[in-house]
């Protein structure tokens, strides 16, 4: 634990120690990349060849969207051991498939022992994102869970408690990967460089860094003093 950059207002820093295995969950192909693409780039770079990434996506199985997702996540996790599970839950209909999703999550849980879990946050306005956010803590009961944000039309931007600082070059690389590997999404007016860099710059301002990705903390236990 420490403080922020010299000359700036104090910012509490928490250090997790080595992260070697992570689980990332999304409702749709591109959710993970949008929500924590910069964080994935950072984690992969910190321990080249030593990180295992387990990805779980509700929709897009055997479609062009799955192909986009696999290429994008590979680019965001260079050198990492990457395992991707994509289901065929219909887009926008996740609440009607609650039981199937729950069973799939439980099966996915048995494939990994992550140091940290990333998933949508509970306040997300999209019903698919929100359902996944509600189910993840019922399966990963003893894990650090961080809820990521997804920029989109809905005005559901959260008030995050956790920030992961990104150098500008990492924020730009994340954006480049998004625009390159998800051509099916370019038609959306929010899916552009200005939107992605604008949000990461805003989150950077909030933690006194050039750019950042922000997360909602599900819950955690703090131990004060020496370990």
N, C-alpha and C positions, 0 to 999 in steps of 0.2 A: 504494500500500500504506500502511496506517495502523493505528491501534489503535482499540479500542472506545470506548464512551461514557464521559464524564468520571465519575470516582468508581467505576468498575467495574473488574473484572479485565480485563487486556488481551485484545483479540480482534483477530486479524489481519484486515485488510480488503484485498481484491483488487479492483481496478477494471478492467473490461474495455474501457472506452472506449465509443464509440457502437455500439449494436446496431441495425442497420437491417433485417436479414433473418434470420429464424429458421425452423428446421424442428422441428415437434413431431409425435411419433409415438406412437400408442397401439394396443393390441390391440383394445379395445372402445370404443364410444361412451360417454363419461364419464371414461375413464382420464386423458386430457389435462387436463380441467377439474379433476379431483380432485388430480392430481399437481402442477400448476403454474398453476392458475387465477389465483392472486394475482400470480404473476410475469408472466403475460400482461397482466393489468390494469396493472401497473406499467410494463412496457415500452411498451405502447400509449400510456399517459399521458405518458411522458417525451418522446416524439417524435410528437405527433398528426399523422396523415396521412402519416408518413414511414416506417412500419414495414410490412414484408411478412411475413406469417405463412403458412407452407406446412404444412398438416396432413395426416397420413396415418393412416388407421385400417383395421385388418384386417377388421373384421366390421360388418354392419349395413346393407349397401347396399340402397337402395330399401325401407327399412323405417321404422317409426315412430321407431326408435332413431336413424336417420340424421337425421331431421327434428329430433329433440331436440338432436343434436350440432351441427347447423348453427346453430340458434338460440342455443345456449349459447356456442359459440365466437365468434359475432358479438357477443354481449353482453360477452364477456371481452376482446375485441380492438376496442374502439370506435375508429373512425377508421382502423384498419389495413387494408391490402390483404390480404384473406384468401382463400386457395385451399385447398379441402378435397377430399381423395381418400378415398373409402370403398369398401373391397372387400367381397366376399361370402364370406369365409372362415368356415366354421361355428364358432360359439362353442365353445371348449374343444377344438377339433380342429386347431389351428394346426400342431403338429408333423407331422401327416400331409400338410400342404400346403407343406412346406419349399421345394420348388423354385418353386412358384407365387409364394410370398411373396418369395423372393429375386429373381425376375425383376421383380416389381412394385416392390420397393425400388430396384432398379437404374434402372428407368424413372423413378421419383419423384426419384431423385438427380439426374437430368439436367434436371429442371425448376427447380432452385434452387441457389443458392450461399450457404448460410447462414453467418452469423457464429458461431452456436452451434446445437447440436442437442440436443433433449430427448427422452428415450426412457425406457422402464422400466429398472430396474436389474437386473443379472444375478442377484441373490440373491432375486428375487421368486419366491414359491412357485407362482404360477399358471403353468401350462405355456405359455399363449399369450403372457403378458407376458415370460416368461423367454426364449422362442425369439426374440421380437422384439429383446430386449436383446442377445442373442448375435449376431444378424444385422446390426444397425445399424452396429457398428464395421467390419464387413467391406465396407460400402458407403460410409460416410462415413469414409474412412481418414485424412483430413488435417484433421479438424474437432474442435473442443472439444465433447465429448459429456457431458452431465450426466444421470444416471439418477435419475428421480423415484420417489417412494414412493406407494403406493396403499393407504389404510387399508381393511381388510377382515377377514374372519374369521381367515385364516391368521396365525400369529405369525411373520411374516417381516419385521418392522420392521427396517430396516437401521441401521448405525452410520454416519451420513453425515459427509462431510468438508466440504461446502459448504453454506452457509446463505444464503438470500435473505431479508432482513428485510422484514417487512410491518407497516405501521401497522394498528392495530386496525380502522379503518374499511375498509381493503382486505380484511382477512381476513373481515370480516362481509359485505362485498359479494360476495366469492367464494362464501361459504356461501349467501347469498340466491339467487345465480344457479344454483347447484347444485340447490337445492330447488325453484326455480321451473321450470327448463327440463328436468329429468329426472324427471318424475312417474312414469315406469315403474320407477324404482328406490326409491321411497319405501317399498315393502313390506319392504325389507331393514332389519334392525334396526340395522345399522351406518351407514346412510345418513341421518344426522340432524345437526342443528346442533351438538349437544354433541360428537359425534365429530370433526367437521371443525375446530371451534374448539379443541377439546381438544388435537388433534395439533399444530395451528399454534402454540398457546400453549406446548406442551412444547418445540417446536423454537425458539421465541422465547427461552425460558428458557436453552436451551443456547448461544445466541449473545448473550445479554443484550439482547434486544429484546422488544417487546410480543408479536409473533407472527413467524413465519418459515415458509418452505417449505425443505425440506432435500433435498440431492441427493448422489448418489454420483458421484465423479469417475472417469471412465473412464481417462484419462491426460492429462497436460499437460506442457509444457516451460516451465520458469521461467527468465527472464533476470534476473539480479541486477544492480543498478546502473542507470544511465541507459540509455534506449532508444537 
